[in-house]
């Protein structure tokens, strides 16, 4: 358990030396019922990002990404064009993009 805490502290310290970006997103198309949230969480974690993802009543998926600018940009591209094997992304909107001094989340969560 101590090792995890130390690793999290070290990774946050490393990230604090880079430009940290926060952005809200909403993805349109066939993105519900195709494991989009699970894949989004996995991709975000793989890139070292934090934030959240959830389904909306409108049939879209929305959330927030935070982390190093280059990794957030890489995730935005993934959300625009890759998604899950069964998803069909028709549009990706990104709003409220801003630089942040520190991360507001400690993990990448699926919100139900």
C-alpha positions as a Markdown table, in Angstrom:
| # | Residue | x | y | z |
|---|---|---|---|---|
| 1 | Unk | 0.0 | 0.0 | 0.0 |
| 2 | Unk | 2.9 | 2.4 | 0.8 |
| 3 | Unk | 4.4 | 1.7 | -2.6 |
| 4 | Unk | 1.2 | 2.7 | -4.4 |
| 5 | Unk | 1.0 | 6.0 | -2.3 |
| 6 | Unk | 4.7 | 6.8 | -3.1 |
| 7 | Unk | 4.2 | 6.0 | -6.8 |
| 8 | Unk | 1.1 | 8.2 | -6.9 |
| 9 | Unk | 3.0 | 11.0 | -5.2 |
| 10 | Unk | 5.9 | 10.7 | -7.6 |
| 11 | Unk | 3.7 | 10.6 | -10.7 |
| 12 | Unk | 1.8 | 13.7 | -9.5 |
| 13 | Unk | 5.1 | 15.5 | -8.8 |
| 14 | Unk | 6.3 | 14.7 | -12.3 |
| 15 | Unk | 3.1 | 15.9 | -13.8 |
| 16 | Unk | 3.2 | 19.1 | -11.8 |
| 17 | Unk | 6.3 | 20.0 | -13.8 |
| 18 | Unk | 4.4 | 19.8 | -17.1 |
| 19 | Unk | 1.5 | 21.9 | -18.3 |
| 20 | Unk | -1.7 | 20.4 | -16.9 |
| 21 | Unk | -4.8 | 20.6 | -19.0 |
| 22 | Unk | -8.5 | 20.1 | -18.0 |
| 23 | Unk | -11.2 | 19.7 | -20.6 |
| 24 | Unk | -14.9 | 18.6 | -20.6 |
| 25 | Unk | -16.1 | 16.4 | -23.4 |
| 26 | Unk | -19.3 | 14.9 | -24.9 |
| 27 | Unk | -19.3 | 12.2 | -27.5 |
| 28 | Unk | -22.2 | 11.6 | -29.9 |
| 29 | Unk | -23.2 | 8.6 | -32.0 |
| 30 | Unk | -23.6 | 4.9 | -31.0 |
| 31 | Unk | -21.7 | 5.2 | -27.8 |
| 32 | Unk | -24.0 | 3.6 | -25.2 |
| 33 | Unk | -24.3 | -0.2 | -24.9 |
| 34 | Unk | -20.9 | -0.7 | -26.5 |
| 35 | Unk | -18.6 | -0.5 | -23.4 |
| 36 | Unk | -17.6 | 3.1 | -24.3 |
| 37 | Unk | -17.3 | 4.1 | -20.7 |
| 38 | Unk | -15.1 | 1.1 | -19.8 |
| 39 | Unk | -12.8 | 1.6 | -22.8 |
| 40 | Unk | -12.6 | 5.4 | -22.1 |
| 41 | Unk | -11.6 | 4.7 | -18.5 |
| 42 | Unk | -9.0 | 2.1 | -19.6 |
| 43 | Unk | -7.5 | 4.5 | -22.3 |
| 44 | Unk | -7.4 | 7.4 | -19.8 |
| 45 | Unk | -5.6 | 5.3 | -17.2 |
| 46 | Unk | -3.2 | 4.0 | -19.8 |
| 47 | Unk | -2.3 | 7.6 | -20.7 |
| 48 | Unk | -2.0 | 8.6 | -17.0 |
| 49 | Unk | -5.0 | 10.8 | -17.0 |
| 50 | Unk | -7.6 | 11.4 | -14.3 |
| 51 | Unk | -11.2 | 12.4 | -14.6 |
| 52 | Unk | -14.5 | 10.8 | -15.1 |
| 53 | Unk | -16.9 | 9.4 | -17.8 |
| 54 | Unk | -20.7 | 8.8 | -17.7 |
| 55 | Unk | -23.7 | 8.1 | -19.9 |
| 56 | Unk | -26.3 | 10.8 | -20.4 |
| 57 | Unk | -30.0 | 10.5 | -20.8 |
| 58 | Unk | -29.6 | 12.0 | -24.3 |
| 59 | Unk | -27.7 | 8.9 | -25.4 |
| 60 | Unk | -24.3 | 10.5 | -25.4 |
| 61 | Unk | -21.2 | 10.0 | -23.2 |
| 62 | Unk | -19.7 | 12.9 | -21.3 |
| 63 | Unk | -16.9 | 13.5 | -18.9 |
| 64 | Unk | -13.8 | 15.4 | -18.0 |
| 65 | Unk | -10.1 | 14.8 | -18.7 |
| 66 | Unk | -7.2 | 16.1 | -16.7 |
| 67 | Unk | -3.5 | 15.6 | -17.1 |
| 68 | Unk | -0.4 | 16.5 | -19.1 |
| 69 | Unk | -1.4 | 18.6 | -22.1 |
| 70 | Unk | 0.1 | 16.1 | -24.7 |
| 71 | Unk | -1.7 | 13.2 | -23.1 |
| 72 | Unk | -5.0 | 15.0 | -22.9 |
| 73 | Unk | -4.6 | 15.9 | -26.6 |
| 74 | Unk | -3.9 | 12.2 | -27.4 |
| 75 | Unk | -7.1 | 11.2 | -25.5 |
| 76 | Unk | -9.1 | 13.8 | -27.4 |
| 77 | Unk | -8.0 | 12.2 | -30.6 |
| 78 | Unk | -8.9 | 8.7 | -29.3 |
| 79 | Unk | -12.4 | 10.0 | -28.3 |
| 80 | Unk | -12.9 | 11.6 | -31.8 |
| 81 | Unk | -11.9 | 8.7 | -33.9 |
| 82 | Unk | -11.3 | 5.4 | -32.1 |
| 83 | Unk | -13.6 | 4.6 | -29.2 |
| 84 | Unk | -14.6 | 1.0 | -28.9 |
| 85 | Unk | -14.8 | -1.7 | -31.6 |
| 86 | Unk | -18.6 | -1.5 | -31.7 |
| 87 | Unk | -19.0 | 2.3 | -31.3 |
| 88 | Unk | -19.8 | 4.7 | -34.1 |
| 89 | Unk | -18.7 | 8.2 | -33.2 |
| 90 | Unk | -20.5 | 10.9 | -35.1 |
| 91 | Unk | -19.3 | 14.0 | -33.2 |
| 92 | Unk | -17.0 | 14.9 | -30.3 |
| 93 | Unk | -17.3 | 18.2 | -28.5 |
| 94 | Unk | -14.7 | 19.6 | -26.2 |
| 95 | Unk | -15.5 | 22.6 | -23.9 |
| 96 | Unk | -14.0 | 24.5 | -21.0 |
| 97 | Unk | -10.4 | 23.7 | -21.9 |
| 98 | Unk | -8.1 | 25.3 | -19.4 |
| 99 | Unk | -4.7 | 25.0 | -17.8 |
| 100 | Unk | -4.8 | 23.9 | -14.1 |
| 101 | Unk | -2.2 | 24.2 | -11.4 |
| 102 | Unk | -3.1 | 20.7 | -10.0 |
| 103 | Unk | -5.2 | 17.7 | -10.7 |
| 104 | Unk | -8.7 | 17.8 | -9.2 |
| 105 | Unk | -9.1 | 14.0 | -9.3 |
| 106 | Unk | -7.0 | 11.1 | -8.1 |
| 107 | Unk | -8.2 | 8.5 | -10.6 |
| 108 | Unk | -10.3 | 8.0 | -13.8 |
| 109 | Unk | -13.8 | 6.9 | -12.7 |
| 110 | Unk | -16.9 | 5.7 | -14.4 |
| 111 | Unk | -19.8 | 7.7 | -12.9 |
| 112 | Unk | -23.2 | 5.9 | -12.9 |
